[in-house]
Amino acid sequence: MPAPVSQPDDPALLRVDGPIATITLNRPTAFNSINLPIAQKLEQLASHIESADEIRVVVLEGEGRAFSAGGDLQTIGAAAEAGKVTPVVGELLKHYHAFIEIIRRMPKISLSSVHGSAAGAGMGLAFVTDLCIAAEDTKFTPAYAKIGVSPDGGSTVGIVGTVGSRRALQIFLSEDNFTAQQAYEWGLVAKVVPAAELKAATRQLAERLAQNPQAAIAGTKSLVYQAAITPVKQQLDAEEHKIIMAMNTEEFRAAVKKFTSKGK
């Protein structure tokens, strides 16, 4: 299936370079806030990436001064005033949550590259990916409690499993914002780099991740996410199944041959 052709004014753009796909949130004048068109586009692009065997890593970034300001409060506020929150937000989240489900289940590594501000659902988006790299001046802002709502957009999916329930409650209820360094110390960010180096560092990390054979990426991601909720015997059986599948690939045979021939 050919990749969707991105137009300059699309709310999200797709670029594919070998095994690395990059999705760029493209509403810079609205700080890449999430509305229905961007949610629909993200779902479409993620569906393509999931089905593209040649892609091993997907990078998620934001155009302009912010990664993402979260949900589009102008749209949501207008819906609230008109008494239409349920259908409007329901339709938005239907597509946005479908996008997140694809990102989490796809047998590829997702990497968010975050700069500027990541607030509300934008913060959730930064941490719902498998890994996150952030510019050192990034500010993460939970925002939910301040406007009287609970987290959405995958925020609890990505954060609770990483930091635990107590830290998650602290983040959502008592932190006005926190830095990239704090996020790194809490395990939410894999690497913090100077803002001027973010794009190059992201590319370097993405290329490093893409060097892993496809079976290794798919098996590892699946096992890691199911480990916390799976009984030991079932998890061990899954490990056995995944490693045997990987060992039946040509990439494994070539890697073992190369390793065992060293020093001979």
C-alpha positions as CSV (number, residue, x, y, z in Angstrom):
1,M,0.0,0.0,0.0
2,P,1.5,3.4,-1.0
3,A,2.1,5.9,1.7
4,P,-0.5,8.7,2.0
5,V,0.7,11.8,0.2
6,S,1.0,14.7,2.6
7,Q,-0.1,18.2,1.6
8,P,1.6,21.2,3.2
9,D,-1.7,22.3,4.9
10,D,-2.5,18.8,6.3
11,P,-3.0,18.8,10.1
12,A,-0.4,16.0,10.4
13,L,2.3,15.1,7.9
14,L,4.0,11.8,7.1
15,R,7.6,11.4,5.9
16,V,9.1,8.0,5.4
17,D,12.9,7.5,5.1
18,G,13.9,3.9,4.9
19,P,12.8,2.1,8.1
20,I,11.9,5.4,9.9
21,A,8.6,7.1,9.5
22,T,8.1,10.6,11.0
23,I,4.6,12.0,11.8
24,T,4.7,15.8,12.3
25,L,1.8,17.5,14.1
26,N,1.1,20.5,11.7
27,R,-1.1,23.1,13.4
28,P,1.7,25.4,14.6
29,T,-0.5,28.5,14.9
30,A,-2.7,26.5,17.3
31,F,0.3,25.0,19.1
32,N,-0.6,21.7,17.5
33,S,-3.7,21.3,19.7
34,I,-5.8,18.2,18.9
35,N,-9.1,18.7,17.1
36,L,-11.1,16.3,15.0
37,P,-9.2,16.8,11.6
38,I,-5.8,16.1,13.3
39,A,-7.2,13.1,15.2
40,Q,-8.6,11.7,12.0
41,K,-5.4,12.3,10.1
42,L,-3.3,10.7,12.9
43,E,-5.5,7.6,12.8
44,Q,-5.0,7.3,9.0
45,L,-1.3,7.8,9.1
46,A,-0.8,5.3,12.0
47,S,-2.9,2.7,10.1
48,H,-0.6,3.0,7.2
49,I,2.5,2.7,9.3
50,E,1.2,-0.3,11.1
51,S,0.7,-2.2,7.8
52,A,4.0,-1.1,6.2
53,D,6.5,-3.9,6.8
54,E,9.5,-1.9,5.9
55,I,9.0,0.6,8.7
56,R,10.5,-0.3,12.1
57,V,10.5,3.1,14.0
58,V,7.9,5.9,14.0
59,V,8.9,9.3,15.3
60,L,6.3,11.8,16.5
61,E,7.1,15.5,16.5
62,G,5.5,18.9,16.5
63,E,5.9,21.8,14.0
64,G,6.5,25.3,15.4
65,R,7.1,26.4,18.9
66,A,5.3,23.6,20.8
67,F,5.0,19.8,20.6
68,S,1.3,20.0,21.5
69,A,-0.9,22.1,23.7
70,G,-3.4,19.3,24.1
71,G,-7.0,19.2,23.2
72,D,-8.4,22.2,21.2
73,L,-10.1,24.1,24.0
74,Q,-11.8,26.5,21.6
75,T,-13.7,23.7,19.9
76,I,-14.4,21.9,23.2
77,G,-15.4,25.1,24.9
78,A,-17.8,26.0,22.1
79,A,-19.3,22.5,22.3
80,A,-19.7,22.8,26.1
81,E,-21.5,26.2,25.7
82,A,-23.9,24.6,23.1
83,G,-24.5,21.5,25.2
84,K,-22.8,19.3,22.6
85,V,-19.8,18.0,24.6
86,T,-20.8,14.4,24.4
87,P,-21.1,14.0,20.6
88,V,-18.2,16.5,19.8
89,V,-15.7,15.1,22.3
90,G,-16.9,11.6,21.7
91,E,-16.2,11.8,18.0
92,L,-12.8,13.4,18.6
93,L,-11.7,10.8,21.1
94,K,-13.0,7.9,18.9
95,H,-10.4,8.7,16.3
96,Y,-7.7,9.9,18.7
97,H,-8.0,6.9,20.9
98,A,-7.9,4.6,17.8
99,F,-4.6,6.3,16.9
100,I,-3.2,5.6,20.3
101,E,-4.3,2.0,20.3
102,I,-2.5,1.5,17.0
103,I,0.7,3.2,18.3
104,R,0.7,0.9,21.4
105,R,0.0,-2.3,19.6
106,M,2.0,-1.9,16.4
107,P,5.1,-4.2,16.2
108,K,7.3,-1.1,15.8
109,I,8.9,1.3,18.2
110,S,7.4,4.7,18.6
111,L,9.5,7.7,19.7
112,S,8.2,11.1,20.6
113,S,10.5,14.0,20.0
114,V,9.3,16.8,22.3
115,H,10.2,20.5,22.5
116,G,8.6,23.6,23.8
117,S,5.3,22.8,25.6
118,A,3.5,19.5,26.0
119,A,0.3,20.1,27.9
120,G,-2.8,18.1,28.7
121,A,-3.4,15.5,26.0
122,G,-0.1,16.7,24.4
123,M,1.7,15.6,27.5
124,G,-0.1,12.3,27.3
125,L,0.9,12.0,23.7
126,A,4.5,12.5,24.6
127,F,4.4,9.6,27.0
128,V,2.1,7.2,25.4
129,T,4.8,6.4,22.8
130,D,7.3,3.7,23.6
131,L,10.1,6.1,24.2
132,C,10.5,9.9,24.5
133,I,13.4,12.2,23.8
134,A,13.0,15.8,24.9
135,A,14.7,19.2,24.5
136,E,16.1,20.4,27.9
137,D,13.8,23.5,27.8
138,T,10.6,21.4,27.4
139,K,7.9,22.1,29.9
140,F,5.3,19.4,30.6
141,T,2.0,20.7,31.9
142,P,-0.7,18.3,33.2
143,A,-3.4,21.0,33.0
144,Y,-6.4,18.7,33.7
145,A,-7.2,19.4,37.3
146,K,-7.0,23.2,36.7
147,I,-9.9,23.1,34.3
148,G,-11.8,20.6,36.5
149,V,-11.4,17.4,34.4
150,S,-9.6,14.1,34.7
151,P,-6.8,12.9,32.3
152,D,-7.5,11.7,28.8
153,G,-5.8,11.1,25.5
154,G,-3.8,8.2,26.8
155,S,-2.2,10.2,29.7
156,T,-2.9,7.5,32.3
157,V,-1.9,4.8,29.8
158,G,1.6,6.1,29.3
159,I,2.3,7.6,32.7
160,V,0.9,5.3,35.4
161,G,2.7,2.2,34.0
162,T,6.0,4.1,34.1
163,V,5.9,6.0,37.4
164,G,3.4,4.1,39.5
165,S,0.1,5.3,41.0
166,R,1.5,7.7,43.7
167,R,3.8,9.6,41.3
168,A,0.9,9.7,38.7
169,L,-1.4,11.3,41.3
170,Q,1.3,13.8,42.1
171,I,1.8,14.7,38.5
172,F,-1.9,15.0,37.7
173,L,-3.1,16.7,40.9
174,S,-0.2,18.7,42.4
175,E,2.2,19.6,39.6
176,D,1.5,22.8,37.7
177,N,4.2,21.8,35.3
178,F,7.5,19.9,35.4
179,T,10.8,20.0,33.4
180,A,12.4,17.6,31.0
181,Q,15.0,16.8,33.6
182,Q,12.3,15.8,36.1
183,A,10.6,13.7,33.5
184,Y,14.0,12.0,32.9
185,E,14.5,11.3,36.6
186,W,11.0,9.8,36.8
187,G,11.7,7.5,33.9
188,L,9.3,9.2,31.4
189,V,12.0,10.5,29.2
190,A,14.8,8.4,27.8
191,K,17.2,11.3,26.9
192,V,17.4,15.1,27.4
193,V,19.3,17.1,24.9
194,P,19.9,20.8,24.1
195,A,17.0,22.2,22.0
196,A,19.4,22.9,19.1
197,E,20.4,19.3,19.0
198,L,16.9,17.7,19.3
199,K,16.4,16.9,15.6
200,A,19.9,15.3,15.2
201,A,19.7,13.4,18.5
202,T,16.2,12.1,17.6
203,R,17.4,10.9,14.2
204,Q,20.4,9.2,15.8
205,L,18.3,7.4,18.3
206,A,15.7,6.4,15.7
207,E,18.5,5.0,13.5
208,R,19.9,3.1,16.5
209,L,16.4,1.6,17.2
210,A,15.9,0.8,13.6
211,Q,19.0,-1.4,13.6
212,N,17.1,-4.0,15.7
213,P,15.7,-6.8,13.6
214,Q,11.9,-6.6,13.1
215,A,11.2,-9.8,15.1
216,A,13.2,-8.4,18.1
217,I,11.3,-5.1,18.1
218,A,7.9,-6.8,17.8
219,G,8.6,-9.5,20.4
220,T,10.2,-7.2,22.9
221,K,7.5,-4.6,22.8
222,S,4.7,-7.1,23.1
223,L,6.4,-8.9,26.1
224,V,7.3,-5.7,27.9
225,Y,3.7,-4.3,27.8
226,Q,2.0,-7.5,28.9
227,A,4.5,-8.4,31.6
228,A,2.9,-6.3,34.4
229,I,-0.6,-7.9,33.9
230,T,0.3,-11.5,32.9
231,P,0.8,-14.4,35.3
232,V,4.3,-15.8,35.4
233,K,3.7,-19.1,33.6
234,Q,1.7,-17.3,30.9
235,Q,4.5,-14.7,30.5
236,L,7.2,-17.4,30.3
237,D,5.2,-19.2,27.6
238,A,4.9,-16.0,25.7
239,E,8.7,-15.4,26.0
240,E,9.3,-18.9,24.6
241,H,6.9,-18.4,21.7
242,K,8.4,-15.0,20.8
243,I,12.0,-16.0,20.9
244,I,11.5,-19.2,18.9
245,M,9.6,-17.1,16.3
246,A,12.6,-14.7,16.2
247,M,15.1,-17.6,16.0
248,N,13.4,-18.8,12.8
249,T,14.2,-15.6,10.9
250,E,17.1,-15.1,8.5
251,E,18.2,-12.1,10.4
252,F,18.8,-14.2,13.5
253,R,20.7,-16.9,11.6
254,A,22.9,-14.2,10.0
255,A,23.5,-12.5,13.3
256,V,24.5,-15.7,15.1
257,K,26.8,-16.7,12.3
258,K,28.5,-13.4,12.5
259,F,28.8,-13.6,16.2
260,T,30.2,-17.1,16.4
261,S,32.7,-16.5,13.6
262,K,34.4,-13.7,15.6
263,G,37.9,-14.6,16.7
264,K,38.2,-17.6,14.4
